[in-house]
Amino acid sequence: MTPEELRDDLIARGVKYVFGFYVDILGVPKSKCVPVEFLPSMAKGSELYTVGALEGMGDLGPHEDECAGMPELDRVVVLPWQPEFAVIPTLLHLNGVPYPMEGRNFLTAQVAKAREMGFIANVGIEPEFYVIRQEEGRWVPLVTDDVLNTPTRGYDLEATIQASSFLSPMAEYMKELGWGLYSFDHEGGDGQYEFNFHYADALTMADRMVLFRLMAKHCAREVGCIATFMPKPFQDDFGSASHINISIADAQTGKNLFEAPDGSYSELSRHFVAGVLEHAGAIMALTSPLVNSYKRFTSKGYMDEISWAPVYRAWGENNRTLMCRMPVNRHCLEVRTADAAVNYHLGIGIVLAAGLDGIARKLDPGAPLNYDMYKATKEQLAAAGDISLPTTLGDALNELEADGLAREVMGEDFLNAYLDYKRREVAEFNSVVTNWEIDRYLQQN
């Protein structure tokens, strides 16, 4: 449609306002609200943004030009829970060219690189998150019975039905959006849920996940709760991952190139996973972006049972204890270090860039590790070599800074802005005196 045709169509559907959103460094959508009648001027870049006022998006000062939002009109979505609003993913431009310090532009560039190589990247996401409410100063799950954990509430039919006031609207909205929702469930945590829906091309999926978070927050508010995407909100409960399932398809035929003619995984898929492992530390700095993220990477911690979280930078054919899993029921790479706080445009973009680097260089990931790495012996670990993951955000940021590919694809300015923003978070965390420290040390000596 032309902008004028789209305007008239949206008005006929009851839309009153349009957001042309981009994402900040955290993946939070930002936009001005435009009355739908002015969509044609918005389509020409009428909406300007002083992004220098937002942290992590560059140092554009008050004397410099503003960024123009250039909406991708064919990606418009009417919000099913508030149909007077439509949202349109937008690319920021500065002086007529894409602004290099914004997540959608970053992912768009990696998608274009894949296309130049004859590929399309397809992505599926497995989002986990908690729905909780405050009760007498404590955070408790939406469903009170969730705390009755004998047996575990994971996959529990009754617990899922009890949460229908939240889950049913979510499911209906996702079906209305045409995302191909095929299952959802109560995860292992008290008040933790996961939705599973069809994969899409990389940019479409990243945009959908922005809307997914908005939708979950809205549905949670409707039942007096919040939806939290904090990776490890409770020390004695499961963390919230958001696994990135990625595969490469032929740009002409759409054929999944991770599948070999005999039904096994192809050599191209091995090169891709090798690239991801080559740049694992840099990837984690973007896919596990919070200080809190690294509390998730433990076999057990304070929990009563194993965490099911990855603990090593290696790959296995169906091994959930590793960063990279090659599932037996679908031909894709599952990057298990990505968590609920990820900026999807940055996270998918860096995984794609690393995988394409592995393909271009024909890297070899070595043999898979198909045993339980939680129980690995000293001899097994010695044979595997140094496959430890970064244990803190600071460690991951150091690997990001040292990674030549990350510097190339992000650009010096964007990389340095991200490092500066996140290192300030690390410094602040390191300056906080926690209750654990007070309880342990205040009267120790």
N, C-alpha and C positions, 0 to 999 in steps of 0.2 A: 504494500500500500504506500501511497504518497503520504507525507505528514498530514495533509488535509484530510485524506481518506481515513487515516488512522484516528485522527481527532474525532471525525464524525462517527466512526464505528464505536469508539470508546464512550462518547456521549450517549449513543443509542443503548449501550450496555449499562448505563447508570453511573459511569465514572465521572467524578467531579474534579479530581486532582491527580497529578502525575509527579512521581519522583524519578529523576534520572540519577541513579546512585553509582558511586564508585566506593572503594573501600580504603580505610586508613591502615596504618601499619599493623593493627590488631585484627584486621578483617571486619571491622565494624562498618556498616554501610553509612555513607554520608550523602546528603543531597539537599537541595532546595525544593520546596513544594510549589508546583506550578499549576495554576488553574488549567484544566484540560483545553480550554479555548485557545491557550497560548502555546500549545504543543508545536505548531509549525515553526515558531521562532525559537523554541527550545531545541528543535531538531537542527537548527543552524548554528547552535553554540551560544545562545543568548545568555545562558546561566554561567556566571563566572565565580571562581572560588579562590579565596586567598589561602591556599593550602599551607603556606608558611606559618599560619597560625595553629596548625595541627602538628602535634609532636611526631617526629619520625618521617615526615614527608618533605624534608628539604628546608633550606634556609631562605626561601623567597621572602625578601623584606618588604616593608610597606611602600617602598619606592619602585618596586618591580611589577611587571605585568602579572595578571591573574591567569589561572588555568581556566580553560573553557571546557565544559562538559559536552561531549559529543555522543548522544544516546544512540544505541544500536536498536533501531525501532523494531526490527524483526524479532527481538527478544522480549517484547513487552509481556508483562504478566499482571492480570487483575487479581488483587488479593482476595481469595475466597472468603476470608473471615471479616474483611472490611472492603466490600466491592466498590465503594466510592473512591478507592485509591488504586492506581496502577503504578507499577514500578518498571523501570527500563534500565538495564545495565548500561553503564556509560564509560567511555574512555576519556581520560583527561588529556587535553592538548595544551601545550605552551608554545606560543608563537607559531602555531600551525603544525606542530609535530607532537607525537606522543610524549607525554611527560614521563621520564624514566623512573620516577620514584613513587610509583603507585602499583598496587598488586595486580589489578586487571591488565594493565599494560605489560607487566612482567610476564604473566601467564600467556597473554596474547602473543608475545614475542617468541616464547618457547613453542607454542602451537604452530606458529609460522615456520619455525626452524624444522619441526617435524614434517610439515607439509613439503618443505624444500627437499627433504630426504625421501619423500614419497610415502609418508606415514600419516595416520590419524591416531591420536592417543584417546583411548576410551577409559573412563574412570567410573568406578563404583565406590560408594562410601558406606561404612557401617557406623553410624553415629550413636554413641552412648552418652547418656546424661542422666542427672538426677532431677526429680521433681519433689521439692521439699517445702515445708512451711515452718514457721516459728510457733513454738508452744512453750510458754513459761521461760522464755529466753534461750531455748534450745532449738536447733534445727532437727525436725523430725520428718519422716516420709509422708507423702500424700496419704497413704493407706496405713492406718495405725497398726494393723496386723502384720505389716512387713517386718516388724522387729521380732516376730516369733519365728526364729530361724531354724527350728528343728521340725522337719527337714528344711533345707535351704529353700528360699523363695524364688530362686532362679528357675525360669521356665514355668513357674507355678500357675496353673490354670485359674485357680480361685483368686490369687493375688492380681492376676491380669484383669479379670472381670471386675474386681473391686475398684480398679483404677480406670474404669470405662469413662468416667466423667472427664478425664483428661485424654485418654487414648482414642476414644471414638471420634471426637472432633478432629483430632490430628489425622486419623486415618481417612475421614471423609474429605478433608481439605486436600490431602495428598492425592486421593483418587480424582478429585475435581481438577487438580492441576495436571493430571495425566502423567504422573511420575512412575507409574507401574509399581505401586506398593504391592508386595507379595507376602509380607509377614511383618509382625512386630511382636515383642515379647517383654516380659519382666526379666531383667538381667539379675545377676547375683547380688548386687547391692540393694540395700534397703531404700526403695524409691527410685531405683535405676531402671531405665528402659532403653530399648534399641528398636530402630525401624530399618527394614530392608526393602529396597526398591531398585528398579532397573538402572543399569549403568547408562551413561551418556558420554558425549565427547567432553574433553577435559574442561573447556571453558563453560559449557552449559552446566556441568555438574558443580563447578565452583560457585557459579551464580545461584544454583538451586540451594546450595548449603547456606548461603547468606539468608535466603528466604526461609529455609528450614528453621534456623535459629529464631528468626522473628516469629514464626508460627508457633514454635514450642513455648516461647516466652509469653505470647498472647494466651495460648490455651492454659498455661499454668496459672496466669493471673486470674483467669475466669473461675478457677477453683480455689482461689486464695493461696496460691503457692508461687514459687519461682522455679524456673528451669535453670539449673546451673551447669555450665560447661567447664567448670574447674576440673582439671585432670584428676586430682586426688583430694576430694573435699573432706574425707574422713580417713584417719590413719588406720583404722581397724576394719575398713571395708574396701571393696573393689574400686580401682581407678576407672576413669572413663576414657576409653580409647576412641579413635575415629579412623579406623584402618583405611588406608588408601589402596584400593584394588585397581591396578593399572595394567593395560595391555596395549599393544601396538597393532593397528590394522593397516592393510593396504589402502592407500588413499583412493585408488581407482575402483577396487572391487569390494572394499569393506571387509575382506577376509581377515580373520584374526591370525596374525603372523607369529603369535606365540605358540600356536599349535602346529606340530610337525605332521606330515602326511600320514604317519602311522598312529597318530593320536597322542603321542608323547609331547613333551616340551621341545621347542625348536632351538637351534643354535642361536638364533637372534634373541630369543628370550634369555638365554644364558648370558649373552653379552650385555643385555639390558640390566639384569640383576647384578652383574659384576660391576657395572658403572655405578649403580646405587650403593653397593658396598664400598667402592673406591672413595665415594664422597659421603660416607655415612655420617661423619661428624658434622659436616656442613648442613646436611639434610636435617639432622636432629635439631640444630639451632633454629630452624624454621618450622619444623613439624612438631617439636616439643618446646614451645616458645616461652614457657614460664618457669620461674624458680621451682614452683610447685610440681611441674611436669616430672621432675626427676625423682620425686617420692614414689612414683608409680613403678619404676624399673627395679623391682625386687621380687624374689621368688615367693616371699611370704610377708616379711616385716611383722607388723603387729596383728596380722590377720590370723584367723583360726585355720585357714586352708590356703593352698597355693594361690598366687595372684593371677596366673595365666598371662602375665606380662612378659615382653621380651627382655632378655638380659645379656645378649651378645650380638655383635655385628657379624652375622653369618647367615647362611641360607639353608633351608631344609625343604624337603618335598612336602611335608605336612606338619612342620615343627613349629608350634606356637611359642616356644621359648626363645625364638630368634627374631632378629629384626625383619628378615625377609622370609616369607613363606610362599611356596609355590603349591597352591591347593590342588588336591586330587580331583575335585569336582568341577573345576573351571580353569581355563587357561589364562592366568593372569599372575602378576606379582602382587602379593599383599604386603604392604609396608606397615608393620605392626607398631612402629614407634610413634606414628602420628596420633595425637591425642585430641580431646574435645576442644581445646583452646586454639587449635591451629587456624591461621589465616589460610583458607583453602586456596586462594589464588597464589600465594607465595609457596605453600607446601606442595601443591600439585606441580607448580612450575619448576621447583628445584628438583623434585623427583624425576620429572620428565627430562630436564636438562642433563641430569646425571646419567639416566638410562641411555639417552641418545649419545652421550659421550662414550659409554661402554660399547654401543653398537659401532660407532665410528672408529674406535680404536680396537675393536674385536677383543675386548677384555675377557678373561676366563675367570669365572667365580670359584673354580675348584670344585672338589667333591662336596655333596651336601652333608650336613650334619643331621642325622635322622634319629638321634637319641635324646632323651630328656636331659637338657643342659642344666636343669635345677639340681640334678644328681650326678653331674659330671665329675669324674675322678681327676686327681692331679695329673695323672698320665694322659687322660683324654684332653684336658685343657692344654697341656704342654704340646701335644701333637697338633692341636688346632692353631697354635701360635697366638699372637696378640690380637684377640678379637673382642676386647672389652669395649663397651659403649661408654660415652661420656657420662660421668656420674653427677655432674652439676651443669646448670646452664652456663656458668662461666667457662667450663671445659669445652662445651659445645661451641661457644662463641669463639674461643681460641682456634678451634678447628675450622670454623667458618672463615675467620680472618686469613688463615693460612692456605685456604683452598683456592687454587688458581682458577678453576672453572667457575666457582661462585663469584669470584671477582670479575670474571669476564661477562657472565650472563646478567649479573645484577648491576654492574657498573660501579666505579669507585664511589661515587657520591651516595648511591642508594645503600651499598654495602656498609659504608662508614656511618651513615645515619642510623641504620638498623643496629650496628654494633654499639654505637654511642647510647642509643635509647635503652637497649637491653642491658648494657653494662651498668647503667645507672640503677636499673631495677635490682641487679645483683648486689651492687654496693649498698643500696638501701636495705635489702634483706640481711646482708651481713652485719648491718649496724643495729638491727633489732634484737633486743633481749627477750627471748621467748619464755613462756611459762615453764616449759621443760627445763630450761637452764636455771630458773629461779628455784624450782622444786629440787633440782639435783645439787646445786652448788651453794645456795644461799647460806646454809648452815653446815657445810661439809667439813670445814677445817676448824 
